[in-house]
Amino acid sequence: MTKDEVKSLVQVNPVIVYSILDGQESWRYDIGAKEGYSHEVDVEGLEQSDVVDVEGLKQKKLEGVLFVEWTKDSKVNSFTIYYPANDGTIQEYRVFETGQIKETTPFKD
């Protein structure tokens, strides 16, 4: 899937963010964000980093966060969704470039 296809599917402008691991550009979508919601984190000189707003998710300021990572030829490489579960934890659903799916609970109280 290309960047244009993702834009057409999601129909919301992404926030361009950069990986704190390698500086690689990715897109962040704040899903179901309350009016006025904002999450901007500067890390090591990056304008916007790919830090997950765990507190915002726990406080239900948004319903989820989607990160889309790209290949060099602007096709989806992988994507990750973070969302609050009913038990209060934050869940991660990640689809790798190989198609492998991994579900974890990276943020526990």
N, C-alpha and C positions, 0 to 999 in steps of 0.2 A: 504494500500500500504506500502511495506517495504522500508527500506533505499536502498537496492539493486535495487528495482523496480524504485525508484525515480531517482537514478543515471543513470539507463538505459534509462529512459524516457528523462531526461534533457540533458544527455551526456556532462556535464561540471562539473568539481569538485567544490563543494561548499566551501564557507568560513565558518568555524565553529565559531559561535558566542554564546554569553551568555546573557540571559535576564537581564536587569538592575533591574527588579522587583524581580526575584527569583533565578537568577543564572542558570536557566535551559538551557541546550544546545539546540541550534537550528541551522539550516543551512540557509545561505544567498547566493542567486544567484544574481549577478549583470548582468542584462539582457541588451544586446546590448551596453555594456560598450565600450567607445572609447579606442584605444590602449594606454597603460600606465596608465589607470584609476586605482586609489587605494582609498579605504576608510577604514581607521583603526581608531577606537576610543576606547581609554582605559577609562573605567568608574569604579571608586571604586575598582581598582585592578583587574578587569576582563581583560583578554588578548584582547578580541574582544567583543564588546557589540552589541546589536541589535538596535543601533541608526540608524535611516534612514538618508541618505545623501540627505536632502531636496535641498540644494543648487546645488548638482551635478545633481539632476533630473531637477531642474529649468533651469540650464545652459546646459541641453541636453548632459551632459557627459556620460549619460547612459539612456536607454529607460525605465527601470523599475527595481524594487528590489523585489525579491521573498524571503520570509522567510517561512521555513517549520519547524514546531514544532512536536516533537515526543512523543509517549507514552513510558512507561517504557519497553515495549517489542518491541521497535524500529519500530513501525508503525506510519504512519502519524496521528497526533492528530488534527492539524489544519494548515492552511496556510494563508498567507497574501501577497498581491501584492500591491506595491505602484507604481504609474505611473503619469506622467504629463498629464493633460487634456489640451484641446485646449484653454481654458480660462486662462491658466497660473497657475491654482491651482494644488495641488498634491492630487490625489485620492487614497483612500484605498479600496481594495476589500478583504474582509476577509471571510473565510469559517471555521466555528467552528466545533468542534468534533461532534456536533449533526447534522451537515449538514446545519444548519442555515447560511444564507448569509447576510452579512451586508456591505453596501457601504456607505462610508463617505468621507468628505473633511476635513481631520484633519489639513492640513497645508494651511492656507490662507494668502495672503499678508496683 
